[in-house]
């Protein structure tokens, strides 16, 4: 089984027809399978990650 979302190579495998689809495309050009949108959860996760990093940096300077 291959990785479905391979961002390193800019393509991902269509789960419906197994062809390589550009990672930034959310619809398969062969079978028009519709990929789930770049999830809100992922974006939210990135947001909280950045926020926690910022909090840690601030904390670091406050403690010193
Ligand atoms: Zn397809």
PDB file of the backbone (N, CA, C, O) and the ligand in Angstrom, with CONECT records:
HET     ZN  A 101       1
ATOM      1  N   UNK A   1       0.833  -1.203   0.000  1.00  0.00           N
ATOM      2  CA  UNK A   1       0.000   0.000   0.000  1.00  0.00           C
ATOM      3  C   UNK A   1       0.866   1.251   0.000  1.00  0.00           C
ATOM      4  O   UNK A   1       1.843   1.355   0.742  1.00  0.00           O
ATOM      5  N   UNK A   2       0.493   2.175  -0.831  1.00  0.00           N
ATOM      6  CA  UNK A   2       1.266   3.409  -0.931  1.00  0.00           C
ATOM      7  C   UNK A   2       0.650   4.510  -0.083  1.00  0.00           C
ATOM      8  O   UNK A   2      -0.516   4.452   0.309  1.00  0.00           O
ATOM      9  N   UNK A   3       1.463   5.503   0.181  1.00  0.00           N
ATOM     10  CA  UNK A   3       1.000   6.626   0.992  1.00  0.00           C
ATOM     11  C   UNK A   3       0.002   7.438   0.171  1.00  0.00           C
ATOM     12  O   UNK A   3       0.245   7.750  -0.995  1.00  0.00           O
ATOM     13  N   UNK A   4      -1.117   7.773   0.794  1.00  0.00           N
ATOM     14  CA  UNK A   4      -2.158   8.487   0.057  1.00  0.00           C
ATOM     15  C   UNK A   4      -1.788   9.943  -0.202  1.00  0.00           C
ATOM     16  O   UNK A   4      -2.040  10.464  -1.288  1.00  0.00           O
ATOM     17  N   UNK A   5      -1.207  10.586   0.763  1.00  0.00           N
ATOM     18  CA  UNK A   5      -0.841  11.992   0.593  1.00  0.00           C
ATOM     19  C   UNK A   5       0.668  12.125   0.712  1.00  0.00           C
ATOM     20  O   UNK A   5       1.219  12.168   1.812  1.00  0.00           O
ATOM     21  N   UNK A   6       1.327  12.189  -0.437  1.00  0.00           N
ATOM     22  CA  UNK A   6       2.781  12.299  -0.427  1.00  0.00           C
ATOM     23  C   UNK A   6       3.170  13.713  -0.836  1.00  0.00           C
ATOM     24  O   UNK A   6       3.365  14.002  -2.016  1.00  0.00           O
ATOM     25  N   UNK A   7       3.276  14.570   0.138  1.00  0.00           N
ATOM     26  CA  UNK A   7       3.531  15.990  -0.147  1.00  0.00           C
ATOM     27  C   UNK A   7       4.958  16.217  -0.609  1.00  0.00           C
ATOM     28  O   UNK A   7       5.237  17.219  -1.266  1.00  0.00           O
ATOM     29  N   UNK A   8       5.863  15.312  -0.282  1.00  0.00           N
ATOM     30  CA  UNK A   8       7.259  15.473  -0.685  1.00  0.00           C
ATOM     31  C   UNK A   8       7.418  15.490  -2.203  1.00  0.00           C
ATOM     32  O   UNK A   8       8.281  16.182  -2.744  1.00  0.00           O
ATOM     33  N   UNK A   9       6.573  14.719  -2.876  1.00  0.00           N
ATOM     34  CA  UNK A   9       6.693  14.638  -4.325  1.00  0.00           C
ATOM     35  C   UNK A   9       5.593  15.426  -5.028  1.00  0.00           C
ATOM     36  O   UNK A   9       5.504  15.426  -6.256  1.00  0.00           O
ATOM     37  N   UNK A  10       4.764  16.091  -4.245  1.00  0.00           N
ATOM     38  CA  UNK A  10       3.743  16.942  -4.838  1.00  0.00           C
ATOM     39  C   UNK A  10       2.582  16.188  -5.462  1.00  0.00           C
ATOM     40  O   UNK A  10       1.765  16.776  -6.171  1.00  0.00           O
ATOM     41  N   UNK A  11       2.503  14.878  -5.198  1.00  0.00           N
ATOM     42  CA  UNK A  11       1.377  14.116  -5.724  1.00  0.00           C
ATOM     43  C   UNK A  11       0.798  13.236  -4.628  1.00  0.00           C
ATOM     44  O   UNK A  11       1.439  12.972  -3.610  1.00  0.00           O
ATOM     45  N   UNK A  12      -0.409  12.798  -4.859  1.00  0.00           N
ATOM     46  CA  UNK A  12      -1.011  11.819  -3.950  1.00  0.00           C
ATOM     47  C   UNK A  12      -1.795  10.830  -4.791  1.00  0.00           C
ATOM     48  O   UNK A  12      -2.188  11.105  -5.924  1.00  0.00           O
ATOM     49  N   UNK A  13      -2.005   9.677  -4.197  1.00  0.00           N
ATOM     50  CA  UNK A  13      -2.661   8.625  -4.950  1.00  0.00           C
ATOM     51  C   UNK A  13      -4.164   8.696  -4.777  1.00  0.00           C
ATOM     52  O   UNK A  13      -4.678   8.788  -3.662  1.00  0.00           O
ATOM     53  N   UNK A  14      -4.847   8.653  -5.887  1.00  0.00           N
ATOM     54  CA  UNK A  14      -6.304   8.644  -5.847  1.00  0.00           C
ATOM     55  C   UNK A  14      -6.784   7.324  -5.252  1.00  0.00           C
ATOM     56  O   UNK A  14      -6.424   6.268  -5.772  1.00  0.00           O
ATOM     57  N   UNK A  15      -7.578   7.339  -4.188  1.00  0.00           N
ATOM     58  CA  UNK A  15      -8.048   6.089  -3.580  1.00  0.00           C
ATOM     59  C   UNK A  15      -9.044   5.351  -4.462  1.00  0.00           C
ATOM     60  O   UNK A  15      -9.329   4.174  -4.243  1.00  0.00           O
ATOM     61  N   UNK A  16      -9.567   6.045  -5.451  1.00  0.00           N
ATOM     62  CA  UNK A  16     -10.572   5.421  -6.305  1.00  0.00           C
ATOM     63  C   UNK A  16      -9.956   4.697  -7.503  1.00  0.00           C
ATOM     64  O   UNK A  16     -10.325   3.559  -7.794  1.00  0.00           O
ATOM     65  N   UNK A  17      -9.006   5.360  -8.211  1.00  0.00           N
ATOM     66  CA  UNK A  17      -8.433   4.744  -9.412  1.00  0.00           C
ATOM     67  C   UNK A  17      -6.929   4.537  -9.291  1.00  0.00           C
ATOM     68  O   UNK A  17      -6.302   4.034 -10.223  1.00  0.00           O
ATOM     69  N   UNK A  18      -6.338   4.915  -8.155  1.00  0.00           N
ATOM     70  CA  UNK A  18      -4.925   4.675  -7.862  1.00  0.00           C
ATOM     71  C   UNK A  18      -3.955   5.407  -8.783  1.00  0.00           C
ATOM     72  O   UNK A  18      -2.792   5.016  -8.884  1.00  0.00           O
ATOM     73  N   UNK A  19      -4.408   6.453  -9.451  1.00  0.00           N
ATOM     74  CA  UNK A  19      -3.484   7.224 -10.274  1.00  0.00           C
ATOM     75  C   UNK A  19      -2.923   8.380  -9.446  1.00  0.00           C
ATOM     76  O   UNK A  19      -3.499   8.775  -8.433  1.00  0.00           O
ATOM     77  N   UNK A  20      -1.785   8.912  -9.900  1.00  0.00           N
ATOM     78  CA  UNK A  20      -1.141  10.006  -9.192  1.00  0.00           C
ATOM     79  C   UNK A  20      -1.841  11.308  -9.522  1.00  0.00           C
ATOM     80  O   UNK A  20      -2.007  11.660 -10.689  1.00  0.00           O
ATOM     81  N   UNK A  21      -2.250  12.018  -8.487  1.00  0.00           N
ATOM     82  CA  UNK A  21      -2.958  13.282  -8.651  1.00  0.00           C
ATOM     83  C   UNK A  21      -2.110  14.377  -8.016  1.00  0.00           C
ATOM     84  O   UNK A  21      -1.564  14.174  -6.932  1.00  0.00           O
ATOM     85  N   UNK A  22      -1.985  15.548  -8.674  1.00  0.00           N
ATOM     86  CA  UNK A  22      -1.238  16.640  -8.050  1.00  0.00           C
ATOM     87  C   UNK A  22      -1.772  16.923  -6.649  1.00  0.00           C
ATOM     88  O   UNK A  22      -2.983  16.952  -6.431  1.00  0.00           O
ATOM     89  N   UNK A  23      -0.860  17.131  -5.706  1.00  0.00           N
ATOM     90  CA  UNK A  23      -1.254  17.284  -4.304  1.00  0.00           C
ATOM     91  C   UNK A  23      -2.148  18.498  -4.089  1.00  0.00           C
ATOM     92  O   UNK A  23      -2.963  18.516  -3.167  1.00  0.00           O
ATOM     93  N   UNK A  24      -1.995  19.526  -4.951  1.00  0.00           N
ATOM     94  CA  UNK A  24      -2.797  20.726  -4.747  1.00  0.00           C
ATOM     95  C   UNK A  24      -4.152  20.643  -5.436  1.00  0.00           C
ATOM     96  O   UNK A  24      -4.979  21.544  -5.295  1.00  0.00           O
ATOM     97  N   UNK A  25      -4.383  19.565  -6.182  1.00  0.00           N
ATOM     98  CA  UNK A  25      -5.664  19.373  -6.833  1.00  0.00           C
ATOM     99  C   UNK A  25      -6.563  18.562  -5.914  1.00  0.00           C
ATOM    100  O   UNK A  25      -6.130  17.562  -5.343  1.00  0.00           O
ATOM    101  N   UNK A  26      -7.802  18.985  -5.769  1.00  0.00           N
ATOM    102  CA  UNK A  26      -8.688  18.228  -4.873  1.00  0.00           C
ATOM    103  C   UNK A  26      -9.690  17.391  -5.646  1.00  0.00           C
ATOM    104  O   UNK A  26     -10.653  16.882  -5.072  1.00  0.00           O
ATOM    105  N   UNK A  27      -9.465  17.243  -6.971  1.00  0.00           N
ATOM    106  CA  UNK A  27     -10.323  16.361  -7.749  1.00  0.00           C
ATOM    107  C   UNK A  27      -9.455  15.545  -8.698  1.00  0.00           C
ATOM    108  O   UNK A  27      -8.580  16.092  -9.370  1.00  0.00           O
ATOM    109  N   UNK A  28      -9.695  14.249  -8.753  1.00  0.00           N
ATOM    110  CA  UNK A  28      -8.932  13.380  -9.638  1.00  0.00           C
ATOM    111  C   UNK A  28      -9.300  13.669 -11.092  1.00  0.00           C
ATOM    112  O   UNK A  28     -10.482  13.662 -11.438  1.00  0.00           O
ATOM    113  N   UNK A  29      -8.294  13.927 -11.961  1.00  0.00           N
ATOM    114  CA  UNK A  29      -8.597  14.224 -13.364  1.00  0.00           C
ATOM    115  C   UNK A  29      -9.053  12.990 -14.137  1.00  0.00           C
ATOM    116  O   UNK A  29      -9.633  13.123 -15.214  1.00  0.00           O
ATOM    117  N   UNK A  30      -8.807  11.812 -13.618  1.00  0.00           N
ATOM    118  CA  UNK A  30      -9.159  10.579 -14.337  1.00  0.00           C
ATOM    119  C   UNK A  30     -10.593  10.150 -14.009  1.00  0.00           C
ATOM    120  O   UNK A  30     -11.421   9.986 -14.905  1.00  0.00           O
ATOM    121  N   UNK A  31     -10.871   9.973 -12.728  1.00  0.00           N
ATOM    122  CA  UNK A  31     -12.186   9.441 -12.345  1.00  0.00           C
ATOM    123  C   UNK A  31     -13.040  10.487 -11.638  1.00  0.00           C
ATOM    124  O   UNK A  31     -14.158  10.201 -11.207  1.00  0.00           O
ATOM    125  N   UNK A  32     -12.502  11.712 -11.522  1.00  0.00           N
ATOM    126  CA  UNK A  32     -13.185  12.834 -10.868  1.00  0.00           C
ATOM    127  C   UNK A  32     -13.600  12.516  -9.438  1.00  0.00           C
ATOM    128  O   UNK A  32     -14.619  12.991  -8.937  1.00  0.00           O
ATOM    129  N   UNK A  33     -12.767  11.691  -8.799  1.00  0.00           N
ATOM    130  CA  UNK A  33     -12.959  11.464  -7.365  1.00  0.00           C
ATOM    131  C   UNK A  33     -12.679  12.769  -6.634  1.00  0.00           C
ATOM    132  O   UNK A  33     -11.692  13.445  -6.924  1.00  0.00           O
ATOM    133  N   UNK A  34     -13.528  13.119  -5.704  1.00  0.00           N
ATOM    134  CA  UNK A  34     -13.356  14.367  -4.971  1.00  0.00           C
ATOM    135  C   UNK A  34     -12.660  14.115  -3.650  1.00  0.00           C
ATOM    136  O   UNK A  34     -13.199  13.454  -2.763  1.00  0.00           O
ATOM    137  N   UNK A  35     -11.451  14.654  -3.529  1.00  0.00           N
ATOM    138  CA  UNK A  35     -10.708  14.509  -2.286  1.00  0.00           C
ATOM    139  C   UNK A  35     -11.328  15.384  -1.213  1.00  0.00           C
ATOM    140  O   UNK A  35     -11.836  16.465  -1.514  1.00  0.00           O
ATOM    141  N   UNK A  36     -11.293  14.938   0.026  1.00  0.00           N
ATOM    142  CA  UNK A  36     -11.761  15.808   1.105  1.00  0.00           C
ATOM    143  C   UNK A  36     -10.901  17.066   1.150  1.00  0.00           C
ATOM    144  O   UNK A  36      -9.685  16.994   0.971  1.00  0.00           O
ATOM    145  N   UNK A  37     -11.515  18.198   1.384  1.00  0.00           N
ATOM    146  CA  UNK A  37     -10.811  19.481   1.390  1.00  0.00           C
ATOM    147  C   UNK A  37      -9.688  19.453   2.421  1.00  0.00           C
ATOM    148  O   UNK A  37      -9.801  18.780   3.446  1.00  0.00           O
ATOM    149  N   UNK A  38      -8.588  20.192   2.148  1.00  0.00           N
ATOM    150  CA  UNK A  38      -7.510  20.297   3.141  1.00  0.00           C
ATOM    151  C   UNK A  38      -8.113  20.660   4.476  1.00  0.00           C
ATOM    152  O   UNK A  38      -8.549  21.792   4.690  1.00  0.00           O
ATOM    153  N   UNK A  39      -8.134  19.700   5.362  1.00  0.00           N
ATOM    154  CA  UNK A  39      -9.018  19.742   6.512  1.00  0.00           C
ATOM    155  C   UNK A  39      -8.819  20.962   7.400  1.00  0.00           C
ATOM    156  O   UNK A  39      -7.707  21.458   7.582  1.00  0.00           O
ATOM    157  N   UNK A  40      -9.913  21.413   7.931  1.00  0.00           N
ATOM    158  CA  UNK A  40      -9.896  22.522   8.885  1.00  0.00           C
ATOM    159  C   UNK A  40      -9.088  22.115  10.104  1.00  0.00           C
ATOM    160  O   UNK A  40      -8.394  22.927  10.716  1.00  0.00           O
ATOM    161  N   UNK A  41      -9.198  20.817  10.445  1.00  0.00           N
ATOM    162  CA  UNK A  41      -8.479  20.298  11.608  1.00  0.00           C
ATOM    163  C   UNK A  41      -6.977  20.502  11.445  1.00  0.00           C
ATOM    164  O   UNK A  41      -6.287  20.892  12.387  1.00  0.00           O
ATOM    165  N   UNK A  42      -6.479  20.237  10.242  1.00  0.00           N
ATOM    166  CA  UNK A  42      -5.055  20.396   9.972  1.00  0.00           C
ATOM    167  C   UNK A  42      -4.633  21.852  10.139  1.00  0.00           C
ATOM    168  O   UNK A  42      -3.604  22.154  10.743  1.00  0.00           O
ATOM    169  N   UNK A  43      -5.460  22.753   9.584  1.00  0.00           N
ATOM    170  CA  UNK A  43      -5.140  24.176   9.695  1.00  0.00           C
ATOM    171  C   UNK A  43      -5.202  24.634  11.143  1.00  0.00           C
ATOM    172  O   UNK A  43      -4.366  25.412  11.603  1.00  0.00           O
ATOM    173  N   UNK A  44      -6.227  24.128  11.862  1.00  0.00           N
ATOM    174  CA  UNK A  44      -6.386  24.481  13.271  1.00  0.00           C
ATOM    175  C   UNK A  44      -5.188  23.985  14.080  1.00  0.00           C
ATOM    176  O   UNK A  44      -4.688  24.672  14.971  1.00  0.00           O
ATOM    177  N   UNK A  45      -4.740  22.761  13.740  1.00  0.00           N
ATOM    178  CA  UNK A  45      -3.596  22.167  14.415  1.00  0.00           C
ATOM    179  C   UNK A  45      -2.355  23.035  14.218  1.00  0.00           C
ATOM    180  O   UNK A  45      -1.592  23.268  15.155  1.00  0.00           O
ATOM    181  N   UNK A  46      -2.164  23.514  12.976  1.00  0.00           N
ATOM    182  CA  UNK A  46      -1.014  24.363  12.679  1.00  0.00           C
ATOM    183  C   UNK A  46      -1.111  25.676  13.460  1.00  0.00           C
ATOM    184  O   UNK A  46      -0.113  26.190  13.964  1.00  0.00           O
ATOM    185  N   UNK A  47      -2.337  26.205  13.548  1.00  0.00           N
ATOM    186  CA  UNK A  47      -2.556  27.456  14.262  1.00  0.00           C
ATOM    187  C   UNK A  47      -2.181  27.309  15.733  1.00  0.00           C
ATOM    188  O   UNK A  47      -1.463  28.142  16.287  1.00  0.00           O
ATOM    189  N   UNK A  48      -2.680  26.231  16.364  1.00  0.00           N
ATOM    190  CA  UNK A  48      -2.394  26.010  17.783  1.00  0.00           C
ATOM    191  C   UNK A  48      -0.922  25.710  17.996  1.00  0.00           C
ATOM    192  O   UNK A  48      -0.360  26.106  19.017  1.00  0.00           O
ATOM    193  N   UNK A  49      -0.296  25.034  17.078  1.00  0.00           N
ATOM    194  CA  UNK A  49       1.132  24.766  17.157  1.00  0.00           C
ATOM    195  C   UNK A  49       1.924  26.053  17.202  1.00  0.00           C
ATOM    196  O   UNK A  49       2.836  26.207  18.014  1.00  0.00           O
ATOM    197  N   UNK A  50       1.567  26.991  16.311  1.00  0.00           N
ATOM    198  CA  UNK A  50       2.237  28.284  16.262  1.00  0.00           C
ATOM    199  C   UNK A  50       1.998  29.066  17.546  1.00  0.00           C
ATOM    200  O   UNK A  50       2.901  29.713  18.076  1.00  0.00           O
ATOM    201  N   UNK A  51       0.759  28.994  18.037  1.00  0.00           N
ATOM    202  CA  UNK A  51       0.396  29.718  19.257  1.00  0.00           C
ATOM    203  C   UNK A  51       1.182  29.190  20.452  1.00  0.00           C
ATOM    204  O   UNK A  51       1.673  29.970  21.269  1.00  0.00           O
ATOM    205  N   UNK A  52       1.301  27.878  20.553  1.00  0.00           N
ATOM    206  CA  UNK A  52       2.033  27.261  21.664  1.00  0.00           C
ATOM    207  C   UNK A  52       3.513  27.624  21.583  1.00  0.00           C
ATOM    208  O   UNK A  52       4.142  27.903  22.603  1.00  0.00           O
ATOM    209  N   UNK A  53       4.065  27.621  20.379  1.00  0.00           N
ATOM    210  CA  UNK A  53       5.460  28.015  20.192  1.00  0.00           C
ATOM    211  C   UNK A  53       5.678  29.441  20.676  1.00  0.00           C
ATOM    212  O   UNK A  53       6.647  29.735  21.377  1.00  0.00           O
ATOM    213  N   UNK A  54       4.760  30.323  20.288  1.00  0.00           N
ATOM    214  CA  UNK A  54       4.841  31.731  20.686  1.00  0.00           C
ATOM    215  C   UNK A  54       4.762  31.853  22.205  1.00  0.00           C
ATOM    216  O   UNK A  54       5.524  32.604  22.813  1.00  0.00           O
ATOM    217  N   UNK A  55       3.842  31.115  22.811  1.00  0.00           N
ATOM    218  CA  UNK A  55       3.684  31.138  24.259  1.00  0.00           C
ATOM    219  C   UNK A  55       4.958  30.673  24.948  1.00  0.00           C
ATOM    220  O   UNK A  55       5.372  31.253  25.952  1.00  0.00           O
ATOM    221  N   UNK A  56       5.581  29.627  24.413  1.00  0.00           N
ATOM    222  CA  UNK A  56       6.813  29.116  24.993  1.00  0.00           C
ATOM    223  C   UNK A  56       7.940  30.140  24.899  1.00  0.00           C
ATOM    224  O   UNK A  56       8.724  30.299  25.834  1.00  0.00           O
ATOM    225  N   UNK A  57       8.014  30.829  23.765  1.00  0.00           N
ATOM    226  CA  UNK A  57       9.054  31.849  23.581  1.00  0.00           C
ATOM    227  C   UNK A  57       8.858  32.983  24.585  1.00  0.00           C
ATOM    228  O   UNK A  57       9.811  33.443  25.214  1.00  0.00           O
ATOM    229  N   UNK A  58       7.608  33.425  24.724  1.00  0.00           N
ATOM    230  CA  UNK A  58       7.288  34.503  25.678  1.00  0.00           C
ATOM    231  C   UNK A  58       7.628  34.062  27.097  1.00  0.00           C
ATOM    232  O   UNK A  58       8.244  34.805  27.860  1.00  0.00           O
ATOM    233  N   UNK A  59       7.217  32.844  27.437  1.00  0.00           N
ATOM    234  CA  UNK A  59       7.482  32.278  28.753  1.00  0.00           C
ATOM    235  C   UNK A  59       8.982  32.239  29.017  1.00  0.00           C
ATOM    236  O   UNK A  59       9.428  32.568  30.116  1.00  0.00           O
ATOM    237  N   UNK A  60       9.751  31.844  28.033  1.00  0.00           N
ATOM    238  CA  UNK A  60      11.199  31.746  28.151  1.00  0.00           C
ATOM    239  C   UNK A  60      11.790  33.098  28.545  1.00  0.00           C
ATOM    240  O   UNK A  60      12.658  33.177  29.414  1.00  0.00           O
ATOM    241  N   UNK A  61      11.305  34.170  27.889  1.00  0.00           N
ATOM    242  CA  UNK A  61      11.844  35.493  28.187  1.00  0.00           C
ATOM    243  C   UNK A  61      11.350  36.027  29.525  1.00  0.00           C
ATOM    244  O   UNK A  61      12.064  36.760  30.209  1.00  0.00           O
ATOM    245  N   UNK A  62      10.126  35.656  29.895  1.00  0.00           N
ATOM    246  CA  UNK A  62       9.556  36.112  31.170  1.00  0.00           C
ATOM    247  C   UNK A  62      10.322  35.473  32.338  1.00  0.00           C
ATOM    248  O   UNK A  62      10.636  36.137  33.325  1.00  0.00           O
ATOM    249  N   UNK A  63      10.611  34.182  32.206  1.00  0.00           N
ATOM    250  CA  UNK A  63      11.306  33.444  33.270  1.00  0.00           C
ATOM    251  C   UNK A  63      12.718  33.992  33.472  1.00  0.00           C
ATOM    252  O   UNK A  63      13.186  34.089  34.607  1.00  0.00           O
ATOM    253  N   UNK A  64      13.388  34.342  32.405  1.00  0.00           N
ATOM    254  CA  UNK A  64      14.729  34.903  32.534  1.00  0.00           C
ATOM    255  C   UNK A  64      14.627  36.277  33.174  1.00  0.00           C
ATOM    256  O   UNK A  64      15.645  36.939  33.379  1.00  0.00           O
TER     257      UNK A  64
HETATM  258 ZN    ZN A 101      -9.063   8.747  -9.657  1.00  0.00          ZN
END
